Amino acid sequence: MTASPGTDRAAPPLAPTETERARLQRRTTRVLIAGQILGGLGVPISIALAPVLATEVSGTEALSGFASTSSVIGTAVVSLPLAALMTARGRRPGLVLAYGIGAVGAGLVVLAATIKNFPLLLLGMAAFGAASSANLQARFAAADLAAPDHRARAISVVVWASTIGAVLGPNLSAPASRSFAGTSIPETAGPFVWAAVVFVLTGTLIAVLLRPDPLLTARALAAPGEQTREGRSLRAGFAAVKASPRARLALVTVAVSHTTMVSIMVMTPMDLSHHGAGLELIGLVISGHIAGMFAFSPVMGWLADRLGRLTVIGLSAGLLLTAALLAGTAGPSHGQTAAGLFLLGLGWSAGMVSGSALLTDSVPQPARAAVQGLSDLTMNTAAGVGGAAAGLIMSEAGYGWLNAIGAGLLLPLAALALFTARRHPTPVKDPQ
């Protein structure tokens, strides 16, 4: 057959059977899982040593946090351009470009470490953040061809695949560093060389195997009246969010759950150390937190599809509130802190999966890529501000107040969810 103008040449017929669509969805999901495992490995393998590397290059610990902050800023900044490219060309070109930029960024970090140039290091870390943006956008690619009542589960499976990289990555930092012992490359920059290779492999995998492109295929299957170019612009994406109360709730859910999680999580190691915890115990607590974030995401996807997005958003707020209460009042009780951090990850998972699914449900198909980019921009910008503010709050008021403020962020989310459930109880009809 001849594909519709502007669609992937490998797109399926305009009226596929449910079996054909399910087959395409399974293939897309397998490729995205493989890419998420690889891409998810590249970020944590090196980001753990970013503060150490920043200290070595700058010569002062005072600037150690700027490396990670630059990466977060890079992730946020690239979100909208990446969404614009995906809107115009599909998921595959956008993901490949983002991993390519991440690989270049990793190379710049290595160069900066070699010549001791701190501004270049920050530039490299910002570009490195593009790979994180690709990892985030992959969850939306999983939803492009999913049936509406399986959309949250499709997103959650790709989020779950991040578990492998998140767990293995930090443990590979040491061998990645030692592999460059005796060379001109500083050992602390070694993991970034590995990350660059991983990002190139991930981009290649996506370029070769993510065919047909899921976004372009979904667009080809949409009703003829929904295939206008005007409906695919970033401006149309902003308009779609403005017109949909449920889309606004989804944006708030993703931003608040991510900001609350990041703000509390980044200061927890410091609080644990203040109460006598060693590095091994801190590592176990953070590992439990990561397990809560990713390992149970399929459960959250199943719940969001079966019980509804708003129900799981309420569950997210409840879990995050409980987590803040436990962690903020733990003091020297390391077990209570660990329980709080686990629930913090679980609450993040519930908010991320249900919010992402609700956002996809609530806007017209042509505007989805733009809206999803806006979501990641909002989420990462808010988390960047929250992470920076967390250090100030911790130093001035303490870990307990940090958790109290994090809990306070959840109250407007809960109120908005209740208001939306009352005033807009009927889900937006799926545009496909």
N, C-alpha and C positions, 0 to 999 in steps of 0.2 A: 504493500500500500504506500501511498505518499503521505508523509507526515504533514501536519498542519504547519503553516508558516510560523517560524520562531520556536518550533519544538525540536526536541532531540530526534535525529533521524532514526534512532532505534526504538522510538516510542511504539507501543502496542496499538492495536486497532482501537478505534474510538469507543467501541462497545464490547470490552472484554468480558468474558464470563467471570463469575466469582472465583473459579478455580485459577484462571490465568492471573487475575489480580493478586490472589493470595500467593501464587508462585513468585511473581515479581516482588511482592513485599518480603517474602522469605529470603530471596536472593539479596535484596537491598539490605536487610537487617544483618545477614551474615557478613557482608562486606563492611558495613559500618561497625560491627562488633570487632572485626579484625583490625580495622583502622583505629578504633578507640583503644584497643589494647596496646597497639604500637604507639600511637600518639600520646596516650595517657602515660606511657612509660617514659617518654622523652622529657616531660615537664618535671616530675618529681625527682628524676635521677640527678638533675642539676640544680633545681631551685633550692634544695636543702642547703647547698653550699654557697648560695648567692650572697648572704650577709657576710660570710667569712671572706669571700673573694672581694667584696666591696671594701672591707676593712683593709685587706692587703694592698689593694690598688690605691685607695685614698690615703692610707696611713693613719686613719682614726676610726674608732668604733662609733663615733657620733654620726657617721654617714652610712653605717652598715645597713640601715633599713631602707635606704633609697633604692637599692637594687631591686628588691621585691616590689616596692612601690612603683617603680618604673615599669615592671612587668605587668602589674595590674592596670596601670594607665594605658599601656600598649594594648592590652586586651580590650579595654573599653573603647579606645579611639578607633580601633580597626573594625568594631562591630557594625557601624552603619555603612561604611564603604563596602564591607564584605556582604552585607545584606543587599546593597544596591547591585553588586555584581551578580549575586545569586538570583535576584529578581530578574535581571536582564538575560543571564546566560545559564542559570541552573546551579544546582548544588555542587556538581563536580568541579567546575572551574574555580568556584569560590573556596572550596576546601583545599584544593591543590595549591592555589595561590597563598592561602593563609599558612599552610605548612611550609611552603617555600620561603615566605618571609620569616617564619620562625627559625628555619635553618640558617638563613643569612644572619639573623640576629645572634644566634648561637656562635657563628663564626666571628662576628664583631666582638662578642664578649671575650672569646679566646684571644683575639688580636689585642684588645684593650688590656687584658691581663698580662700579655707578653711585653707590651711597651709601657705599661703602667699609666694608662690614660683613663682617668675617671669619667669625664664627659662621654667618651666613646663607649665606656662600659654601660652607662645609663642608656645611651642610644641603642646599644645592642640588646639590653634587657627589655626595652620597650618593643623592639621588633620581635624579640623572643616571645612576647605576650600574644602575638598573632596566633601561635600554635594553640594556646589555651582557648582562644576564640573559636578556632576550628573544632576543638574538642567539644565545646559547648554547643555549637551550631549542629553538630552531628545528631544530637538528640531530636532536633526538629526534622532533619532529613528522614529519620525513622518514621515520622508521623505522616509524611506526604502521601503515601499510598495505603496507610492503615485504615481499616474501617472505623467509623466514628466511635463505635462501642469497644474498640480495641486500641484506641489511640494512646491512652495513658500507658497501657502495657507495652506498646511499641517503644515509647519514649523511655520507659523504665528499664527495659532490657539493655539499651545502649548506655544508659547511666550506670547500670550494674557492671558493664564491661570495664568501666573505669577502675573498678576495684583492683584488678590485677596490676595495672600500672601503678596505682596509688600505694599498693603494698610492696611491690617488688622494687619500684624506683629508688626510694631512699636507701634500700639495702644494697643497691648496685653502685651507690655513690663512691664508696671506699675503693672497690676494685677498679672503677673507672678512673679514679684519681691516681692509683698506683700504676696504672698502665702507662702513664706518661712520666714516671720517675726517671730522672736522668736525661730528659729531653729539654729543649728550650721552652716548652709549654709548661707553665706552672701546674703543679698537681691539682690545685683547687679548680683550675679551668678544664681539667681533663673531662669531667662529666659533660661539659658543654660540647666537646667534640663528639662524644657519643650521642648526645641529643640531636646534633645536626644530622648525623647519619640516620638516626631513627626517624626524624621528620622527613628526610628525603625518601626513605623507604615507604613511609606512610602516604606521602603525596603520590608516589608512584603507584602504590596499591589502589588508591582512590581513582587515579586517572585511568588505570587499565580496567578495573573491575566494576566500578560504579556505573554500569551501563545496563539498561537505559537510565538516564538521569531521573531520579524520583520526582523532583519538583516539576521538570518539564513534562514528564509523563502524566502527573496529576493534573497539570494545566491543560494538556491535550484532552483529558477525559472530562474536563469541566464543561458546563453548559456553554454554548457558543456566545451568549451574551456576557459571560464572565471572563472572556479572553482578551478584553481590550487592554492596550498598553497603558492607558491612562490609569487603570485600576491597579497597576503594578508599581507605581512610583512611590518614593519615600513619603511624598506629600499625601498620597492616598492611604499609606500606612498610618500616618498620624491621624488622618481623618477617621479611619476605621476604629482606632482606639477611642477617639473622642466620642464617636457615635455609639459605642457599646459599653454599658456599665460593667458587664461581665469581663470584658477585655481589660478595663481599668483595674478591676479587682485582681485579675491575673497578674498584671504588671506589679501592683503593690505587693502581692503575695510573694512573687519571686524576689523582688528587691528587699523586702523586709526580712524574709527568712534567711536570705544570703547574708545580709548585713549583720543580723543578730548573730548568726553562726560565726562569721569571720571575726567580728569584734571580740567575742568571748574566747574563741579558740586561740587567737594569736597571743593572748595574754595568759592563758592557762599554764604554759610551761614556766613562766616567771613566777606565778603564784605558787605552783608546786615546789619550785626550788626554794622559795622563801620559807616553805614549811618542811624543809629537809629532804625533799624527794631527790633521788639521784637520776642520772641520765637514763638508766634502764627503765625505771618506773615511769618517768616522763614519756619515754618512747612507747611503753605499753598503753598508757592512757590515750595518747594520740592515735595509736593503732586501733584501739577500741572505738574512738571517735570516727575514724575513717571507715571502719566496718559499719558503723551506724549510718554513715552517709550513703554508702554505695551498695553494700551487700544485701540490704533489705528493700532496695528500690523496686524489684518486681512485685513485692507484696503491696507496696504503695500504689503501683500501677493497677494491680488487680482491684484494690479497694476503690480507687478513683473511677474505674470503669463500672464496677458493680454498685457502689453506694453513691456515686456522684462526686463531681469535682469539689463542690462547696463543702461537703461533709469532710473530705480529706484535708481541705484547707483549714477547717476548724480543728481537725486532729493535729495538724502541723502547729497551729498556734498553741494548743494545749501542751504538746510535747516540748516545744521551745520554752514555754513559760515554766514548766516543771524543771526543765534542765537548768534554767537560770536560777531558780530557787535552790536546787540542790547544790550546784556549783558555787553559788554566791554565799551560801551559809556553811560550806564544808569545812573551812578553816584547815586544821591539820589532818582531817579525815580524808586520806587519799582515796579510799574506796568510794566515798560519797562523791568526790570530784570526778572519779572515773565514771560513775553511774550518770552524773550530770552531763559529762562530755559525750557519752554514748547516746543519751536521749537528745542531746543537741544535734548530733549527726542524723538521728532518726527523724527529728522534726524538720531539719533541712531537706531531707529526702522527700518527705511528704509534701512540703511546700513546693519544691522544685518540680516534682513530677506532676502534681495536680495543677499547679499554676501554669506550667508549660502546655499541658493538655487543654486547659480551659482557654488559654490564649489562642491556641490553634483552632479550637471549636468556634470562637466568638467573632472571628473576622472573615470576610470573603476570601476565597482561595487566592485570587490574584495578589492581594495585599499581604498575604501571610509572611513571606520572606522579609518584607520591610518591617512588619510589626515585630517579628522575632528578633531582628537585629536591634530594633529599638529596645526590646526587652533586655537583651544582653548588655546594651550600653547603659541602661538605667541600673541594672543589677550591679555591674562592675564599678560604675561610678559611685553608687551608694556605698558599696562595700569598701572601696578605696578610702572614702571619707571616714567611714566607720572604723576601719583598721587604724588609720592615722590618729583619730580621736581617742581610740582605746588606750593608746600609750599615755596620752595626756591624762585621761581619767584615772588610769591605774596609778600614775605617779602622784597625782594630787589627792585622790579620794580613796583609792584602793580597789581591790578585785570585787568586793561585795557590791560597791556602788556601780561598778561597771556592769555587773549582772543585773542590777536593779534597773539601770537605764536600758539595757537590752530588753528586759521584760516589758518596760514601758513602751517600746516600739511596737509591741504586739497588740496593745490595746486598740489603737486605731485600725489595725488589720482586722481584728475580731469584730469591731463595730461595723466596718465596711462590709465584711462578709455577711453579717446578720441583716444589714440594710439591703444588700443586694438580693439575699434569699427572700426577703419579704416583698420587695418592690419589683423584682425581676425574676420570678420563680421559674418561668418557662425558659429552657435553654434555647439559644439561638439556633435556628434550623441550619443544619450543615449545608454549606453551599455546594457540595458535590452531589 
